[in-house]
Amino acid sequence: MSTPSPTRISEALSADCRSRLMELAHEVNFEEGTRLFREGGHADAERVRTLMDADTAFGSALGHWVGQVLADRLQAARVRLLDLYAP
């Protein structure tokens, strides 16, 4: 039996939090090779940050989820590096 990943947005955030994020979402398309971010630049997330500041419970839940995603990805990268370079 597998347990749901805590980094899945559907498992980590309540339905209310997810619906608030979806209200801001819109579909975008990029040509192949398009650079989405530049080093030192900022992602376009002002509306999300405004929501997080206005509702501390929402902000805490979203911040915790993002932190968990980053921690999981860093751990996965560490394991891959150990597999490649460990004696």
N, C-alpha and C positions, 0 to 999 in steps of 0.2 A: 504494500500500500504506500503510495507516495503522498507526501503532504504538500499543500499548495505553497508556492514560493512566496515569502513575505515581500519580495520585490515586485510582484505582479500588482499593477495598480488596482485591479479589481479586488485583490485580497487585502491590500494595505490601506486603501482609502474607503471611507463610507460612500454610499450611493449619493448623498448630498454633496460631498466634496467632488466626486467624479462629475456630477452634473454641472457643478459650477465651473469646473475646468472646461467641460465640453461646450459651454456657452461661449467660451473664448476661442474655441478651435475653429479652424477653417482649412480646407484642403489646399495644398500648394504643390506645384510641380517645378522641378529644376532640370535644366539640361544636364546631360552627363558631363562630369568634370567641373561643375559649378562649385566654387568655394563658398561654403555657407558661413564660416566664421574665420576671422583673422586673429592671429595671436595678439593678445592684449585687448581685443575688442570685447563687446558685450553682446549677449543674446538679446533679442527683442522680447523682453518679458516684463515690461513695466506694468501691464494690466494684471499679471499674475502676482507680482510683488505688491501691488496696491491691494488686491484681495487678501493677501497674506497679512498685511499690516492692519487692515480693517477688521479682520476676524482672527483672533489669536488661536482659536482652536483649529481652524482651517490651516492657518500658517504653520502651526506646530505639526499637524498631521502631514502636510505636504513636505515640510522641511525634513521631518523624520524619514519619510519615504525616499526622498532624494539622497539623504545620507546613507540609507541602507543600500540603495542601488549602487552608489559609489563604493561603499565598503565591499560589497559582493564582487564588483568588477575588479577592484584592486586585489582582492584575495585570489580571484581566478587568474589574474595576470601573474601573481606571485607563484602560484602552483605551476603555471606553464613555464615560467623562467626556471624554477627548480627542476622541472622535468628535463629541460634543455641543458642546463649548465651545472647541476649538482653532481658531485663526484660519485 
